[in-house]
Amino acid sequence: MGTRLPLVLLQLRRPPHPPGPPLRLRVPCRASSGGGSGGREDLLGQRRLLDGQARSSRSPGGRTPAARDSIVREVIQNSKEVLSLLQEKNPAFKPVLAIIQAGDDNLMQEINQNLAEETGLNITHICLPPDSSEAEIIDEILKINEDTRVHGLALQISENLFSNKILNALKPEKDVDGVTDINLGKLVRGDAHECFVSPVAKAVIELLEKSVGVNLDGKKILVVGAHGSLEAALQCLFQRKGSMTMSSQWKTPQLQRKLHEADIVVLGSRKPEEIPLTWIQPGTTVLNCSHDFLSGKVGCGSPRIHFGGLIEEDDVSLLAAALRIQNMVSSGRRWLREQQHRRWRLHCLKLQPLSPVPSDIEISRGQTPKAVDVLAKEIGLLADEIEIYGKSKAKVRLSVLERLKNQADGKYVLVAGITPTPLGEGKSTVTIGLVQALTAHLNVNSFACLRQPSQGPTFGVKGGAAGGGYAQVIPMEEFNLHLTGDIHAITAANNLLAAAIDTRILHENTQTDKALYNRLVPLVNGVREFSEIQLARLKKLGINKTDPSTLKEEEVSKFARLDINPSTITWQRVLDTNDRFLRKITIGQGNTEKGYSRQAQFDIAVASEIMAVLALTDSLADMKARLGRMVVASDKSGQPVTADDLGVTGALTVLMKDAIKPNLMQTLEGTPVFVHAGPFANIAHGNSSVLADKIALKLVGEEGFVVTEAGFGADIGMEKFFNIKCRASGLVPNVVVLVATVRALKMHGGGPSVTAGVPLKKEYTEENIQLVADGCCNLQKQIQIAQLFGVPVVVALNVFKTDTRAEIDLVCELAKRAGAFDAVPCYHWSVGGKGSVDLARAVREAASKRSRFQFLYDVQLPVVDKIRTIAQAVYGAKDIELSPEAQTKIDRYTKQGFGNLPICMAKTHLSLSHEPDKKGVPRDFILPISDVRASIGAGFIYPLVGTMSTMPGLPTRPCFYDIDLDTETEQVKGLF
């Protein structure tokens, strides 16, 4: 085969090295001039010889390889410089070109590889058999389309496979050969800066203008034998240069006349033997690109005649390869630009609010959500970064954090509240209304990050937690029921650990050291070896051995026996249902348990420490480490027993591997929401996940906003958010939005008690300025609590239809006097985001101020001092009082090395004090600490203020009376 490798490639050659993504070969790719490395040297030598022959045979008016090589080097050098500039700001960035080849001709592979190496690109070469079908090639194309490591895709296939179906399978943004209809269409419309232009067509223009020196304006151009995308691109580019362009196939009857009239002839395919060269007039410039430009098969036997300028096929191939590299760099630059902050091209959903406002589920069902993959693309997520669950929700993979690690974070906003009534004051609704206002009405990137609701309150007394009215997450039934199974995964993992504890106690009570050891480290196929987690336990015990047969008798006993003290077990079983009859149970009453029984209990699933771990972790590795550190009991010598000691950490991680990924949903107005984690707001910190916040902050960009919500009042949820969650995440909040209602303020001002399920008294439905004024003391106190942390406060007054203008104005005025940056009435419940635009503007302005955030205490302080600081500075207590049991636990945790953890107070949310009926701002009270417990994996100590139930009960008339399924439509009814 008379192929020739241009001399410039010898100058560009470098020692081969593995490209970025691995080389994927379906069949061995053979060198076109023979096998082995010797073939490549022969190819280079042949090129040197033929270049010399060509120089001696060309006319004085012809161009030399040096001129061509200069153009190629200029293109490559420019591409290299652009790439270097991109990599200065993004050091880890290296664009990857994928080439799918169906055939065994590797000349183009060699050209592409050498030019790519010179520029600094990587190449993935996928070599398929020559007889590969259309479907097989498309399958490979689709794989590359979704591979985020690859920024460009080129095809080297034979002409018979050159179909529109194959070409248009390419993603236009990766189509560096400009062959898709979308790229060609943009070129024809004049949008060349927005598309990829065919490197072959562009090489033709470059060589004519720069190598031959032809002025194309007014020239008659004849393109012979070209077809498809090459023909269209050539015609378009020539016309832009002012040329008069004709196209013809070789069999056209008027071909001789057209050849005589042409100033420039471009040969787009091989000349048939029956067409004489004499048809081309002497002095005509002829450009020969008569090879299959996709397959790389070069035509042989180029004519050696004295035309005005003869540009041969290898010249076009080489420059086209360089221009393909240039397109690759442009593709990488576009990709990087898309990763950087930009205003989302979000299609927001329109609302048509009704009056009176329908039920939440009617509103939710009246809006058709966008497909979640569409939403994901709008906010900058890549296709391989989401896992779709149905039509309207998806999990987001943590790999997005690595991709966007150099992206600046957006502004971080926390929604907290005043001390609420038992009915709640609408923090979730305010959160949703705020992001709807920011994104749908002010065109600012914003994300809501919410907790996942427990099934307990959904079927119990509270109902769902998707927001309400025209500010909610949709579909609300999917939000409130199961979601993607995260709570089920937590339940399974929690109960596996609980089973492991009691099972281990049983087996240790009924077996000798030797029998126990032989079962823990069994002989399998004649070999006995420790598992990875058992080796970790040996290391913890100070036993530096890896061969199970070498342990001494005392080491066997030390390894095999955890010696758990049953009275110290703190790990309970969980269930995501309110069931008061599981608050105290007796386990182990079956005959097979051999008399081992003990008193135990069930907690609600969201009270599991595993839920708190999920909310505070920042990676899969961190979650595994936290799960392993969870303390479940103490041994008989007082040392902590962990999940690692029980050997269950790996299994727990497997059960939680999908739950760690945040869940993507949307608001009624089509703005994005992460729903992830829902730790119990009493014994845990009551905030959604760190991971959801971190991903959202990257996706919104530097000018965007992430709005997250804390459970209960600011004295509990906000304090824990700052002192626990912000310590774990390292994130710094910019603004606190403090939610208040006239209803709650009247209660704090001395109004009658508010009870769920009981109609409100007239004091709450009629204007009462004095009650509002008196109750604003609680609002003022909560503002002061936020100011302890140095964060500006914007008060959001969640307006109900019974509130009067005088009451609203009074609250806003008193809030500002108390130090709030601003105070704004909000009407999102009745009209959606439009009703919270003023709040959104106030939040934007407050966020523009410099954050002076600080923690309330140093974690290195003694546990008692940290508890006292919270009690006095936040709650307003005079002092604390520790029970003997609480003091004993504090001493034990301090001795075990856990004294430097932050504090997570477990206290009633209905009062600043420990007594739920003490409203307003109680003073001079002593805060009793009845017990102190530890969540070592999650990373906090939690003191109990009074009695704290971790398993809610069902009321006389639970919500489930109203929940039903329409068996015809399969629609859920009765959720609210």
Stockholm file with secondary structure:
# STOCKHOLM 1.0

chainA/1-976         MGTRLPLVLLQLRRPPHPPGPPLRLRVPCRASSGGGSGGREDLLGQRRLLDGQARSSRSPGGRTPAARDSIVREVIQNSKEVLSLLQEKNPAFKPVLAIIQAGDDNLMQEINQNLAEETGLNITHICLPPDSSEAEIIDEILKINEDTRVHGLALQISENLFSNKILNALKPEKDVDGVTDINLGKLVRGDAHECFVSPVAKAVIELLEKSVGVNLDGKKILVVGAHGSLEAALQCLFQRKGSMTMSSQWKTPQLQRKLHEADIVVLGSRKPEEIPLTWIQPGTTVLNCSHDFLSGKVGCGSPRIHFGGLIEEDDVSLLAAALRIQNMVSSGRRWLREQQHRRWRLHCLKLQPLSPVPSDIEISRGQTPKAVDVLAKEIGLLADEIEIYGKSKAKVRLSVLERLKNQADGKYVLVAGITPTPLGEGKSTVTIGLVQALTAHLNVNSFACLRQPSQGPTFGVKGGAAGGGYAQVIPMEEFNLHLTGDIHAITAANNLLAAAIDTRILHENTQTDKALYNRLVPLVNGVREFSEIQLARLKKLGINKTDPSTLKEEEVSKFARLDINPSTITWQRVLDTNDRFLRKITIGQGNTEKGYSRQAQFDIAVASEIMAVLALTDSLADMKARLGRMVVASDKSGQPVTADDLGVTGALTVLMKDAIKPNLMQTLEGTPVFVHAGPFANIAHGNSSVLADKIALKLVGEEGFVVTEAGFGADIGMEKFFNIKCRASGLVPNVVVLVATVRALKMHGGGPSVTAGVPLKKEYTEENIQLVADGCCNLQKQIQIAQLFGVPVVVALNVFKTDTRAEIDLVCELAKRAGAFDAVPCYHWSVGGKGSVDLARAVREAASKRSRFQFLYDVQLPVVDKIRTIAQAVYGAKDIELSPEAQTKIDRYTKQGFGNLPICMAKTHLSLSHEPDKKGVPRDFILPISDVRASIGAGFIYPLVGTMSTMPGLPTRPCFYDIDLDTETEQVKGLF
#=GR chainA/1-976 SS CCCCCCHHHHHHCCCCCCCSSCCEESSCCCCTTCSHHHHHHHHHHHHHHHHHHHHHHSCTTSCCHHHHHHHHHHHHHHHHHHHHHHHHHCTTCCCEEEEEEESSCCHHHHHHHHHHHHHTCEEEEEEECTTCCHHHHHHHHHHHHTCTTCCEEEEECCGGGCCHHHHTTSCGGGBTTCCSHHHHHHHHHTCGGGSCCCHHHHHHHHIIIIIICCCCTTCEEEEESCCHHHHHHHHHHHHHTTCEEEEECTTCTTHHHHHHHCSEEEECSCCCTTSCGGGSCTTCEEEECCSBTTTTBCCCCCCCCCCSEEECHHHHHHHHHHHHHHHHHHHHHHHHHHHSCCCCCCCCCCCCCCSSCCCHHHHHHHSCCCCHHHHHHHTTCCGGGEEEETTTEEEECTHHHHHTTTSCCCEEEEEEESSCCTTCCCHHHHHHHHHHIIIIITCCCEEEEECCCCHHHHHSSSCCCSEETTEEEESHHHHHTTTTSHHHHHHHHHHHHHHHHHHHHHHHHHSCHHHHHHHHSCEETTEECCCHHHHHHHHHHTCCCCCGGGCCHHHHHHHHCCCBCGGGCCCCEEESSCCGGGSSEEECCSGGGTTCCEEECEEEGGGSHHHHHHHHCCSHHHHHHHHHHCEEEEBTTSCEEEHHHHTCHHHHHHHHTTTTSCEEEEETTSCEEEECCCCCTTTSCCBCCHHHHHHHHHHHCTTCEEEEEBSSCIIIIIHHIIIIIHHHHCCCCCEEEEEECHHHHHHHTTCCCCCTTSCCCHHHHSCCHHHHHHHHHHHHHHHHHHHHTTCCEEEEEECCTTCCHHHHHHHHHHHHHTTCSEEEEECHHHHGGGGGHHHHHHHHHHHTSCCCCCCSSCTTSCHHHHHHHHIIIIICCSEEEECHHHHHHHHHHHHTTCTTSCBCCBCCSSSSSSCTTCCSCCCSCEEEECEEEEETTTTEEEEECSCCCSSCCCCSSCGGGTCEECTTTCCEESCC
#=GC SS_cons         CCCCCCHHHHHHCCCCCCCSSCCEESSCCCCTTCSHHHHHHHHHHHHHHHHHHHHHHSCTTSCCHHHHHHHHHHHHHHHHHHHHHHHHHCTTCCCEEEEEEESSCCHHHHHHHHHHHHHTCEEEEEEECTTCCHHHHHHHHHHHHTCTTCCEEEEECCGGGCCHHHHTTSCGGGBTTCCSHHHHHHHHHTCGGGSCCCHHHHHHHHIIIIIICCCCTTCEEEEESCCHHHHHHHHHHHHHTTCEEEEECTTCTTHHHHHHHCSEEEECSCCCTTSCGGGSCTTCEEEECCSBTTTTBCCCCCCCCCCSEEECHHHHHHHHHHHHHHHHHHHHHHHHHHHSCCCCCCCCCCCCCCSSCCCHHHHHHHSCCCCHHHHHHHTTCCGGGEEEETTTEEEECTHHHHHTTTSCCCEEEEEEESSCCTTCCCHHHHHHHHHHIIIIITCCCEEEEECCCCHHHHHSSSCCCSEETTEEEESHHHHHTTTTSHHHHHHHHHHHHHHHHHHHHHHHHHSCHHHHHHHHSCEETTEECCCHHHHHHHHHHTCCCCCGGGCCHHHHHHHHCCCBCGGGCCCCEEESSCCGGGSSEEECCSGGGTTCCEEECEEEGGGSHHHHHHHHCCSHHHHHHHHHHCEEEEBTTSCEEEHHHHTCHHHHHHHHTTTTSCEEEEETTSCEEEECCCCCTTTSCCBCCHHHHHHHHHHHCTTCEEEEEBSSCIIIIIHHIIIIIHHHHCCCCCEEEEEECHHHHHHHTTCCCCCTTSCCCHHHHSCCHHHHHHHHHHHHHHHHHHHHTTCCEEEEEECCTTCCHHHHHHHHHHHHHTTCSEEEEECHHHHGGGGGHHHHHHHHHHHTSCCCCCCSSCTTSCHHHHHHHHIIIIICCSEEEECHHHHHHHHHHHHTTCTTSCBCCBCCSSSSSSCTTCCSCCCSCEEEECEEEEETTTTEEEEECSCCCSSCCCCSSCGGGTCEECTTTCCEESCC
//
